[in-house]
Amino acid sequence: MPYTAIVTGGSAGIGAEIVRQLLDAGYEVISMARRAPESAHPKLKSVQVDLLDAAGTAQAAQEIAREHAITHVIHNAGVIWPNLLPDVALDELQGLTQIHLGSAISIVQACLPCMEKRQFGRIVLMSSRGALGLPTRTAYSATKAGMIGMARTWALELAPKGITVNVVAPGPIQTDMFYDVVEPGSERESNIAKGIPVQRLGRPDDVARAVLFFSDPANSFLTGQTLYVCGGASVGSITI
């Protein structure tokens, strides 16, 4: 069976590395992102869409599903928008709800008939270590935690149809999104790395390998799970 994967946010950072590894594994890949990927590949197609646009996202997903037999949906796109509680605006919560949850629903709904017909599918949602709680992450943590609950629900609904649903939850990863919040080469960056049990920041390839694991067609007995790719930060790093 040929495999075709949608990767949201596939043009940069973790998403670009997921796309690269999927292509190396022989998948057809469709990147859904605001901009096209920097590199070209015969098996890579780009669909430019802003996932904040609910109607545009749903329309793009339906068009993709009509033209391609999608077997994998990897919802990697995300935004942080950090704020302490007194400064959190409800439109931030609504925006992140659309990006992290709403767009995932629209895309999976569009692709589900093909997966159900084949009795096969792999869905991977990208949550975050921040789902467990982190200062300045009210809207981000709420929606990333919501992804975990949503995935567990989908896993129960879709398991009899041969479709698995799992979550990858990265810790601090060296991407542009991380460096939008933390200055590169700063003391803060160094302190964050020192506070992680494995004593380093994560790399996009660390996360992509976890996504490829959940995406593997052979892994049919694994669903509803969340894998923290965080260097041990989700376990706890307090020294007593």
PyRosetta script that sets phi, psi and omega in degrees:
from pyrosetta import init, pose_from_sequence

init()
pose = pose_from_sequence("MPYTAIVTGGSAGIGAEIVRQLLDAGYEVISMARRAPESAHPKLKSVQVDLLDAAGTAQAAQEIAREHAITHVIHNAGVIWPNLLPDVALDELQGLTQIHLGSAISIVQACLPCMEKRQFGRIVLMSSRGALGLPTRTAYSATKAGMIGMARTWALELAPKGITVNVVAPGPIQTDMFYDVVEPGSERESNIAKGIPVQRLGRPDDVARAVLFFSDPANSFLTGQTLYVCGGASVGSITI")
pose.set_psi(1, 128.9)
pose.set_omega(1, 173.5)
pose.set_phi(2, -72.6)
pose.set_psi(2, 147.0)
pose.set_omega(2, -178.5)
pose.set_phi(3, -116.1)
pose.set_psi(3, 132.5)
pose.set_omega(3, 179.5)
pose.set_phi(4, -127.6)
pose.set_psi(4, 124.7)
pose.set_omega(4, -174.8)
pose.set_phi(5, -116.1)
pose.set_psi(5, 135.5)
pose.set_omega(5, 164.9)
pose.set_phi(6, -90.2)
pose.set_psi(6, 131.7)
pose.set_omega(6, 173.6)
pose.set_phi(7, -123.8)
pose.set_psi(7, 114.4)
pose.set_omega(7, 175.9)
pose.set_phi(8, -79.8)
pose.set_psi(8, 145.6)
pose.set_omega(8, -177.2)
pose.set_phi(9, 64.6)
pose.set_psi(9, 34.9)
pose.set_omega(9, -173.9)
pose.set_phi(10, -83.3)
pose.set_psi(10, 7.3)
pose.set_omega(10, -174.4)
pose.set_phi(11, -96.1)
pose.set_psi(11, -10.1)
pose.set_omega(11, -176.0)
pose.set_phi(12, -156.4)
pose.set_psi(12, 163.0)
pose.set_omega(12, 172.0)
pose.set_phi(13, 57.9)
pose.set_psi(13, -135.2)
pose.set_omega(13, -179.1)
pose.set_phi(14, -60.0)
pose.set_psi(14, -40.6)
pose.set_omega(14, -178.9)
pose.set_phi(15, -60.2)
pose.set_psi(15, -42.6)
pose.set_omega(15, 179.2)
pose.set_phi(16, -63.8)
pose.set_psi(16, -36.7)
pose.set_omega(16, 178.8)
pose.set_phi(17, -71.5)
pose.set_psi(17, -37.1)
pose.set_omega(17, 175.0)
pose.set_phi(18, -61.0)
pose.set_psi(18, -45.4)
pose.set_omega(18, 178.4)
pose.set_phi(19, -58.7)
pose.set_psi(19, -45.2)
pose.set_omega(19, -178.3)
pose.set_phi(20, -61.1)
pose.set_psi(20, -45.5)
pose.set_omega(20, -178.2)
pose.set_phi(21, -68.7)
pose.set_psi(21, -36.0)
pose.set_omega(21, 176.5)
pose.set_phi(22, -65.3)
pose.set_psi(22, -42.9)
pose.set_omega(22, 177.8)
pose.set_phi(23, -61.7)
pose.set_psi(23, -42.3)
pose.set_omega(23, 178.1)
pose.set_phi(24, -61.4)
pose.set_psi(24, -29.7)
pose.set_omega(24, 179.9)
pose.set_phi(25, -85.5)
pose.set_psi(25, -0.2)
pose.set_omega(25, 175.0)
pose.set_phi(26, 97.1)
pose.set_psi(26, 6.8)
pose.set_omega(26, 179.7)
pose.set_phi(27, -76.0)
pose.set_psi(27, 151.2)
pose.set_omega(27, 159.5)
pose.set_phi(28, -80.7)
pose.set_psi(28, 138.2)
pose.set_omega(28, -175.1)
pose.set_phi(29, -132.1)
pose.set_psi(29, 136.5)
pose.set_omega(29, 174.1)
pose.set_phi(30, -119.4)
pose.set_psi(30, 116.6)
pose.set_omega(30, 178.1)
pose.set_phi(31, -89.7)
pose.set_psi(31, 125.3)
pose.set_omega(31, 172.6)
pose.set_phi(32, -108.1)
pose.set_psi(32, 109.3)
pose.set_omega(32, -176.1)
pose.set_phi(33, -157.6)
pose.set_psi(33, 168.0)
pose.set_omega(33, 179.7)
pose.set_phi(34, -67.8)
pose.set_psi(34, -26.8)
pose.set_omega(34, 177.6)
pose.set_phi(35, -132.4)
pose.set_psi(35, 160.8)
pose.set_omega(35, -178.4)
pose.set_phi(36, -74.1)
pose.set_psi(36, 151.7)
pose.set_omega(36, 175.1)
pose.set_phi(37, -60.6)
pose.set_psi(37, 151.1)
pose.set_omega(37, -178.9)
pose.set_phi(38, -72.1)
pose.set_psi(38, -29.8)
pose.set_omega(38, -178.1)
pose.set_phi(39, -106.1)
pose.set_psi(39, 150.3)
pose.set_omega(39, 179.2)
pose.set_phi(40, -104.9)
pose.set_psi(40, 155.3)
pose.set_omega(40, 178.1)
pose.set_phi(41, -157.4)
pose.set_psi(41, 141.9)
pose.set_omega(41, -178.6)
pose.set_phi(42, -58.2)
pose.set_psi(42, -25.9)
pose.set_omega(42, -179.0)
pose.set_phi(43, -101.1)
pose.set_psi(43, 11.7)
pose.set_omega(43, -177.9)
pose.set_phi(44, -112.0)
pose.set_psi(44, 128.0)
pose.set_omega(44, 174.5)
pose.set_phi(45, -119.6)
pose.set_psi(45, 143.8)
pose.set_omega(45, 179.8)
pose.set_phi(46, -113.9)
pose.set_psi(46, 130.7)
pose.set_omega(46, 171.6)
pose.set_phi(47, -119.8)
pose.set_psi(47, 114.3)
pose.set_omega(47, -176.8)
pose.set_phi(48, -89.3)
pose.set_psi(48, 119.7)
pose.set_omega(48, -177.3)
pose.set_phi(49, -154.3)
pose.set_psi(49, 145.4)
pose.set_omega(49, 175.2)
pose.set_phi(50, -94.7)
pose.set_psi(50, 113.7)
pose.set_omega(50, -176.7)
pose.set_phi(51, -66.5)
pose.set_psi(51, -11.7)
pose.set_omega(51, 172.3)
pose.set_phi(52, -68.8)
pose.set_psi(52, -22.5)
pose.set_omega(52, 179.5)
pose.set_phi(53, -87.6)
pose.set_psi(53, 99.3)
pose.set_omega(53, -174.3)
pose.set_phi(54, -62.4)
pose.set_psi(54, -46.4)
pose.set_omega(54, -178.5)
pose.set_phi(55, -66.5)
pose.set_psi(55, -42.8)
pose.set_omega(55, 179.3)
pose.set_phi(56, -63.7)
pose.set_psi(56, -38.9)
pose.set_omega(56, 178.8)
pose.set_phi(57, -65.6)
pose.set_psi(57, -45.7)
pose.set_omega(57, 179.8)
pose.set_phi(58, -61.9)
pose.set_psi(58, -42.0)
pose.set_omega(58, 179.8)
pose.set_phi(59, -64.8)
pose.set_psi(59, -45.0)
pose.set_omega(59, 179.2)
pose.set_phi(60, -61.4)
pose.set_psi(60, -41.8)
pose.set_omega(60, 179.9)
pose.set_phi(61, -63.6)
pose.set_psi(61, -41.3)
pose.set_omega(61, 179.4)
pose.set_phi(62, -64.6)
pose.set_psi(62, -40.4)
pose.set_omega(62, 179.1)
pose.set_phi(63, -65.1)
pose.set_psi(63, -41.5)
pose.set_omega(63, 177.6)
pose.set_phi(64, -61.8)
pose.set_psi(64, -45.1)
pose.set_omega(64, -177.2)
pose.set_phi(65, -65.7)
pose.set_psi(65, -29.2)
pose.set_omega(65, 177.4)
pose.set_phi(66, -72.3)
pose.set_psi(66, -31.3)
pose.set_omega(66, -173.9)
pose.set_phi(67, -96.4)
pose.set_psi(67, -17.9)
pose.set_omega(67, -173.9)
pose.set_phi(68, -136.2)
pose.set_psi(68, 144.6)
pose.set_omega(68, 174.5)
pose.set_phi(69, -87.7)
pose.set_psi(69, 89.8)
pose.set_omega(69, -174.3)
pose.set_phi(70, -76.6)
pose.set_psi(70, 128.3)
pose.set_omega(70, 177.2)
pose.set_phi(71, -109.4)
pose.set_psi(71, -21.8)
pose.set_omega(71, -176.3)
pose.set_phi(72, -132.5)
pose.set_psi(72, 135.2)
pose.set_omega(72, 169.8)
pose.set_phi(73, -122.5)
pose.set_psi(73, 119.9)
pose.set_omega(73, 178.7)
pose.set_phi(74, -118.5)
pose.set_psi(74, 105.0)
pose.set_omega(74, -175.5)
pose.set_phi(75, -93.5)
pose.set_psi(75, 92.4)
pose.set_omega(75, -174.3)
pose.set_phi(76, -100.8)
pose.set_psi(76, -24.4)
pose.set_omega(76, -173.0)
pose.set_phi(77, -60.6)
pose.set_psi(77, 140.8)
pose.set_omega(77, 178.7)
pose.set_phi(78, -164.6)
pose.set_psi(78, 160.8)
pose.set_omega(78, 178.7)
pose.set_phi(79, -137.0)
pose.set_psi(79, 150.1)
pose.set_omega(79, -178.0)
pose.set_phi(80, -95.3)
pose.set_psi(80, -57.4)
pose.set_omega(80, -175.3)
pose.set_phi(81, 49.7)
pose.set_psi(81, 67.6)
pose.set_omega(81, -175.5)
pose.set_phi(82, -74.1)
pose.set_psi(82, 140.6)
pose.set_omega(82, 174.4)
pose.set_phi(83, -160.0)
pose.set_psi(83, 140.7)
pose.set_omega(83, 169.7)
pose.set_phi(84, -67.9)
pose.set_psi(84, 157.5)
pose.set_omega(84, -172.8)
pose.set_phi(85, -49.5)
pose.set_psi(85, -45.8)
pose.set_omega(85, -177.9)
pose.set_phi(86, -61.5)
pose.set_psi(86, -20.3)
pose.set_omega(86, -175.9)
pose.set_phi(87, -104.7)
pose.set_psi(87, 2.4)
pose.set_omega(87, -179.0)
pose.set_phi(88, -71.8)
pose.set_psi(88, 128.3)
pose.set_omega(88, 176.7)
pose.set_phi(89, -102.3)
pose.set_psi(89, 142.6)
pose.set_omega(89, -178.0)
pose.set_phi(90, -64.2)
pose.set_psi(90, -27.1)
pose.set_omega(90, 178.2)
pose.set_phi(91, -69.5)
pose.set_psi(91, -25.2)
pose.set_omega(91, 173.4)
pose.set_phi(92, -65.6)
pose.set_psi(92, -44.9)
pose.set_omega(92, 178.2)
pose.set_phi(93, -61.2)
pose.set_psi(93, -42.8)
pose.set_omega(93, 179.7)
pose.set_phi(94, -64.9)
pose.set_psi(94, -40.0)
pose.set_omega(94, 179.1)
pose.set_phi(95, -64.8)
pose.set_psi(95, -45.9)
pose.set_omega(95, -179.4)
pose.set_phi(96, -70.4)
pose.set_psi(96, -30.0)
pose.set_omega(96, 174.2)
pose.set_phi(97, -62.1)
pose.set_psi(97, -42.2)
pose.set_omega(97, 178.3)
pose.set_phi(98, -66.4)
pose.set_psi(98, -45.7)
pose.set_omega(98, -177.5)
pose.set_phi(99, -65.8)
pose.set_psi(99, -49.5)
pose.set_omega(99, -171.7)
pose.set_phi(100, -84.2)
pose.set_psi(100, -32.9)
pose.set_omega(100, -174.7)
pose.set_phi(101, -113.4)
pose.set_psi(101, -53.8)
pose.set_omega(101, -175.0)
pose.set_phi(102, -60.3)
pose.set_psi(102, -45.5)
pose.set_omega(102, -178.5)
pose.set_phi(103, -66.8)
pose.set_psi(103, -34.5)
pose.set_omega(103, 176.7)
pose.set_phi(104, -62.2)
pose.set_psi(104, -42.6)
pose.set_omega(104, 179.6)
pose.set_phi(105, -62.1)
pose.set_psi(105, -47.7)
pose.set_omega(105, -178.1)
pose.set_phi(106, -60.5)
pose.set_psi(106, -44.2)
pose.set_omega(106, -177.1)
pose.set_phi(107, -68.2)
pose.set_psi(107, -45.4)
pose.set_omega(107, -179.5)
pose.set_phi(108, -66.7)
pose.set_psi(108, -39.5)
pose.set_omega(108, 177.5)
pose.set_phi(109, -57.7)
pose.set_psi(109, -40.6)
pose.set_omega(109, -179.4)
pose.set_phi(110, -66.9)
pose.set_psi(110, -35.8)
pose.set_omega(110, -174.1)
pose.set_phi(111, -90.6)
pose.set_psi(111, -14.0)
pose.set_omega(111, -172.7)
pose.set_phi(112, -61.9)
pose.set_psi(112, -41.4)
pose.set_omega(112, -179.3)
pose.set_phi(113, -56.8)
pose.set_psi(113, -40.0)
pose.set_omega(113, 178.7)
pose.set_phi(114, -67.1)
pose.set_psi(114, -42.4)
pose.set_omega(114, 178.6)
pose.set_phi(115, -63.0)
pose.set_psi(115, -42.6)
pose.set_omega(115, -179.3)
pose.set_phi(116, -65.3)
pose.set_psi(116, -39.3)
pose.set_omega(116, 178.5)
pose.set_phi(117, -61.9)
pose.set_psi(117, -39.6)
pose.set_omega(117, -179.4)
pose.set_phi(118, -82.6)
pose.set_psi(118, -13.1)
pose.set_omega(118, -173.2)
pose.set_phi(119, 57.6)
pose.set_psi(119, 40.2)
pose.set_omega(119, 178.5)
pose.set_phi(120, -157.5)
pose.set_psi(120, 139.0)
pose.set_omega(120, 172.7)
pose.set_phi(121, -174.0)
pose.set_psi(121, 154.1)
pose.set_omega(121, 175.2)
pose.set_phi(122, -131.0)
pose.set_psi(122, 122.9)
pose.set_omega(122, 177.2)
pose.set_phi(123, -120.3)
pose.set_psi(123, 127.0)
pose.set_omega(123, 178.5)
pose.set_phi(124, -127.5)
pose.set_psi(124, 123.6)
pose.set_omega(124, 177.0)
pose.set_phi(125, -105.0)
pose.set_psi(125, 141.5)
pose.set_omega(125, -179.1)
pose.set_phi(126, -100.2)
pose.set_psi(126, 102.8)
pose.set_omega(126, 175.3)
pose.set_phi(127, -91.5)
pose.set_psi(127, -141.2)
pose.set_omega(127, -176.6)
pose.set_phi(128, -165.7)
pose.set_psi(128, 151.8)
pose.set_omega(128, 168.8)
pose.set_phi(129, -54.8)
pose.set_psi(129, -28.9)
pose.set_omega(129, 179.1)
pose.set_phi(130, -62.0)
pose.set_psi(130, -16.8)
pose.set_omega(130, 177.1)
pose.set_phi(131, -61.9)
pose.set_psi(131, -22.3)
pose.set_omega(131, 179.7)
pose.set_phi(132, -84.4)
pose.set_psi(132, -4.7)
pose.set_omega(132, 179.2)
pose.set_phi(133, 114.1)
pose.set_psi(133, 133.3)
pose.set_omega(133, -178.7)
pose.set_phi(134, -163.9)
pose.set_psi(134, 134.1)
pose.set_omega(134, 178.5)
pose.set_phi(135, -56.2)
pose.set_psi(135, 144.1)
pose.set_omega(135, -179.9)
pose.set_phi(136, 73.1)
pose.set_psi(136, 13.0)
pose.set_omega(136, -173.8)
pose.set_phi(137, -119.4)
pose.set_psi(137, 33.8)
pose.set_omega(137, -176.9)
pose.set_phi(138, -51.7)
pose.set_psi(138, -59.9)
pose.set_omega(138, -176.8)
pose.set_phi(139, -70.2)
pose.set_psi(139, -39.0)
pose.set_omega(139, -178.2)
pose.set_phi(140, -65.5)
pose.set_psi(140, -50.3)
pose.set_omega(140, -179.0)
pose.set_phi(141, -62.6)
pose.set_psi(141, -40.1)
pose.set_omega(141, -178.6)
pose.set_phi(142, -61.8)
pose.set_psi(142, -45.1)
pose.set_omega(142, -177.3)
pose.set_phi(143, -77.2)
pose.set_psi(143, -33.2)
pose.set_omega(143, 177.0)
pose.set_phi(144, -70.0)
pose.set_psi(144, -35.4)
pose.set_omega(144, 174.2)
pose.set_phi(145, -67.3)
pose.set_psi(145, -36.3)
pose.set_omega(145, 177.2)
pose.set_phi(146, -60.3)
pose.set_psi(146, -33.7)
pose.set_omega(146, 178.7)
pose.set_phi(147, -62.6)
pose.set_psi(147, -36.4)
pose.set_omega(147, -179.6)
pose.set_phi(148, -66.6)
pose.set_psi(148, -46.2)
pose.set_omega(148, 178.2)
pose.set_phi(149, -64.2)
pose.set_psi(149, -39.6)
pose.set_omega(149, 179.6)
pose.set_phi(150, -64.3)
pose.set_psi(150, -41.8)
pose.set_omega(150, 180.0)
pose.set_phi(151, -64.6)
pose.set_psi(151, -39.2)
pose.set_omega(151, 179.5)
pose.set_phi(152, -65.0)
pose.set_psi(152, -38.5)
pose.set_omega(152, 177.4)
pose.set_phi(153, -66.0)
pose.set_psi(153, -47.7)
pose.set_omega(153, 178.5)
pose.set_phi(154, -61.0)
pose.set_psi(154, -38.0)
pose.set_omega(154, -179.6)
pose.set_phi(155, -58.4)
pose.set_psi(155, -41.9)
pose.set_omega(155, 179.8)
pose.set_phi(156, -68.5)
pose.set_psi(156, -40.7)
pose.set_omega(156, -177.8)
pose.set_phi(157, -70.0)
pose.set_psi(157, -36.4)
pose.set_omega(157, -169.1)
pose.set_phi(158, -100.3)
pose.set_psi(158, -11.5)
pose.set_omega(158, -178.3)
pose.set_phi(159, -54.8)
pose.set_psi(159, -42.5)
pose.set_omega(159, -179.5)
pose.set_phi(160, -66.0)
pose.set_psi(160, -12.0)
pose.set_omega(160, -177.6)
pose.set_phi(161, -101.4)
pose.set_psi(161, 10.0)
pose.set_omega(161, 178.0)
pose.set_phi(162, 78.5)
pose.set_psi(162, 17.5)
pose.set_omega(162, -177.6)
pose.set_phi(163, -111.6)
pose.set_psi(163, 122.5)
pose.set_omega(163, 177.0)
pose.set_phi(164, -100.2)
pose.set_psi(164, 151.1)
pose.set_omega(164, -179.5)
pose.set_phi(165, -136.0)
pose.set_psi(165, 119.6)
pose.set_omega(165, -178.8)
pose.set_phi(166, -137.3)
pose.set_psi(166, 169.7)
pose.set_omega(166, -174.8)
pose.set_phi(167, -129.5)
pose.set_psi(167, 136.2)
pose.set_omega(167, 169.3)
pose.set_phi(168, -109.8)
pose.set_psi(168, 131.0)
pose.set_omega(168, -176.4)
pose.set_phi(169, -123.7)
pose.set_psi(169, 95.0)
pose.set_omega(169, -177.8)
pose.set_phi(170, -74.9)
pose.set_psi(170, 152.9)
pose.set_omega(170, 166.9)
pose.set_phi(171, -89.8)
pose.set_psi(171, -152.5)
pose.set_omega(171, 179.6)
pose.set_phi(172, -65.7)
pose.set_psi(172, 118.9)
pose.set_omega(172, -177.3)
pose.set_phi(173, -121.3)
pose.set_psi(173, 139.7)
pose.set_omega(173, -177.4)
pose.set_phi(174, -74.7)
pose.set_psi(174, 87.7)
pose.set_omega(174, 178.1)
pose.set_phi(175, -134.3)
pose.set_psi(175, 170.7)
pose.set_omega(175, 177.0)
pose.set_phi(176, -59.9)
pose.set_psi(176, -36.6)
pose.set_omega(176, -179.5)
pose.set_phi(177, -63.8)
pose.set_psi(177, -40.0)
pose.set_omega(177, 176.7)
pose.set_phi(178, -64.0)
pose.set_psi(178, -43.7)
pose.set_omega(178, -176.8)
pose.set_phi(179, -78.4)
pose.set_psi(179, -7.4)
pose.set_omega(179, 168.3)
pose.set_phi(180, -70.6)
pose.set_psi(180, -23.3)
pose.set_omega(180, -177.4)
pose.set_phi(181, -105.0)
pose.set_psi(181, -33.6)
pose.set_omega(181, -177.0)
pose.set_phi(182, -119.2)
pose.set_psi(182, 128.0)
pose.set_omega(182, -178.4)
pose.set_phi(183, -69.1)
pose.set_psi(183, 129.1)
pose.set_omega(183, 178.9)
pose.set_phi(184, -59.3)
pose.set_psi(184, 135.5)
pose.set_omega(184, 178.2)
pose.set_phi(185, 75.3)
pose.set_psi(185, 6.6)
pose.set_omega(185, -177.0)
pose.set_phi(186, -81.2)
pose.set_psi(186, 165.3)
pose.set_omega(186, 175.5)
pose.set_phi(187, -63.0)
pose.set_psi(187, -34.1)
pose.set_omega(187, 178.7)
pose.set_phi(188, -62.8)
pose.set_psi(188, -42.7)
pose.set_omega(188, 178.0)
pose.set_phi(189, -60.9)
pose.set_psi(189, -43.8)
pose.set_omega(189, 179.4)
pose.set_phi(190, -62.9)
pose.set_psi(190, -41.3)
pose.set_omega(190, -179.5)
pose.set_phi(191, -67.0)
pose.set_psi(191, -36.5)
pose.set_omega(191, 177.6)
pose.set_phi(192, -62.5)
pose.set_psi(192, -45.1)
pose.set_omega(192, 179.5)
pose.set_phi(193, -61.8)
pose.set_psi(193, -41.9)
pose.set_omega(193, -180.0)
pose.set_phi(194, -66.1)
pose.set_psi(194, -27.4)
pose.set_omega(194, -179.2)
pose.set_phi(195, -81.3)
pose.set_psi(195, -7.4)
pose.set_omega(195, 177.6)
pose.set_phi(196, -89.3)
pose.set_psi(196, 132.7)
pose.set_omega(196, -175.7)
pose.set_phi(197, -51.3)
pose.set_psi(197, -37.1)
pose.set_omega(197, -179.1)
pose.set_phi(198, -83.8)
pose.set_psi(198, 0.9)
pose.set_omega(198, 171.3)
pose.set_phi(199, 68.3)
pose.set_psi(199, 28.9)
pose.set_omega(199, 173.8)
pose.set_phi(200, -156.0)
pose.set_psi(200, 161.5)
pose.set_omega(200, 171.5)
pose.set_phi(201, -78.6)
pose.set_psi(201, 156.2)
pose.set_omega(201, 177.8)
pose.set_phi(202, -79.7)
pose.set_psi(202, 162.9)
pose.set_omega(202, 176.7)
pose.set_phi(203, -117.6)
pose.set_psi(203, 156.0)
pose.set_omega(203, 178.6)
pose.set_phi(204, -54.2)
pose.set_psi(204, -34.9)
pose.set_omega(204, -179.1)
pose.set_phi(205, -68.4)
pose.set_psi(205, -27.1)
pose.set_omega(205, 175.7)
pose.set_phi(206, -60.5)
pose.set_psi(206, -42.6)
pose.set_omega(206, -177.6)
pose.set_phi(207, -75.7)
pose.set_psi(207, -41.7)
pose.set_omega(207, -177.6)
pose.set_phi(208, -60.5)
pose.set_psi(208, -37.2)
pose.set_omega(208, 179.4)
pose.set_phi(209, -63.6)
pose.set_psi(209, -35.0)
pose.set_omega(209, 176.8)
pose.set_phi(210, -67.4)
pose.set_psi(210, -40.0)
pose.set_omega(210, 177.3)
pose.set_phi(211, -62.8)
pose.set_psi(211, -42.9)
pose.set_omega(211, 178.7)
pose.set_phi(212, -63.5)
pose.set_psi(212, -34.1)
pose.set_omega(212, 177.9)
pose.set_phi(213, -62.4)
pose.set_psi(213, -49.9)
pose.set_omega(213, 179.0)
pose.set_phi(214, -66.9)
pose.set_psi(214, -27.5)
pose.set_omega(214, -177.4)
pose.set_phi(215, -79.0)
pose.set_psi(215, -17.4)
pose.set_omega(215, -174.6)
pose.set_phi(216, -58.6)
pose.set_psi(216, 124.5)
pose.set_omega(216, 178.6)
pose.set_phi(217, -57.4)
pose.set_psi(217, -25.2)
pose.set_omega(217, -178.8)
pose.set_phi(218, -73.0)
pose.set_psi(218, -19.6)
pose.set_omega(218, -176.1)
pose.set_phi(219, -89.7)
pose.set_psi(219, 69.7)
pose.set_omega(219, -176.5)
pose.set_phi(220, -92.6)
pose.set_psi(220, -6.0)
pose.set_omega(220, -177.8)
pose.set_phi(221, -106.8)
pose.set_psi(221, 24.1)
pose.set_omega(221, -173.9)
pose.set_phi(222, -134.1)
pose.set_psi(222, 105.1)
pose.set_omega(222, -179.4)
pose.set_phi(223, -151.3)
pose.set_psi(223, 153.0)
pose.set_omega(223, 179.9)
pose.set_phi(224, 75.7)
pose.set_psi(224, 17.3)
pose.set_omega(224, -173.8)
pose.set_phi(225, -105.5)
pose.set_psi(225, 153.8)
pose.set_omega(225, 175.2)
pose.set_phi(226, -120.2)
pose.set_psi(226, 124.1)
pose.set_omega(226, 179.6)
pose.set_phi(227, -110.2)
pose.set_psi(227, 115.1)
pose.set_omega(227, 178.2)
pose.set_phi(228, -84.4)
pose.set_psi(228, 116.2)
pose.set_omega(228, 176.4)
pose.set_phi(229, -103.6)
pose.set_psi(229, 83.7)
pose.set_omega(229, -164.7)
pose.set_phi(230, -141.3)
pose.set_psi(230, 12.1)
pose.set_omega(230, -179.9)
pose.set_phi(231, 64.4)
pose.set_psi(231, 19.8)
pose.set_omega(231, -179.5)
pose.set_phi(232, 94.2)
pose.set_psi(232, 0.9)
pose.set_omega(232, -177.1)
pose.set_phi(233, -65.5)
pose.set_psi(233, -25.4)
pose.set_omega(233, 179.2)
pose.set_phi(234, -78.5)
pose.set_psi(234, -16.4)
pose.set_omega(234, 179.2)
pose.set_phi(235, -80.8)
pose.set_psi(235, -38.1)
pose.set_omega(235, -178.9)
pose.set_phi(236, 130.5)
pose.set_psi(236, 137.0)
pose.set_omega(236, -176.7)
pose.set_phi(237, -128.0)
pose.set_psi(237, 25.4)
pose.set_omega(237, 179.3)
pose.set_phi(238, -82.2)
pose.set_psi(238, 127.7)
pose.set_omega(238, 177.3)
pose.set_phi(239, -99.9)
pose.set_psi(239, 125.7)
pose.set_omega(239, -178.8)
pose.set_phi(240, -111.3)
pose.dump_pdb("model.pdb")
